[in-house]
């Protein structure tokens, strides 16, 4: 399981579930990659406005990631 494949899968799944939320997809991708890179769920490395939005939506994003994590790591997405 590579961070890049996890990032891509998470982003694609989030975009499919939330097509109007491009920023959310970028946030999910970064946070999913961070989970693989650091099992303690490291804070991702976004900047500027996206970083501000990530802080405000962290629990919402993490809840979605938790719910979909097994599908993300298995590469099973719609």
Secondary structure, 3 states (H helix, E strand, C coil): CCHHHHHHHHHHHHHHHCCCCHHHHHHHHHHHHHHHHCCCCCCCCCCHHHHHHHHHHHHHHHHHHHHHHHHHHHCCCC
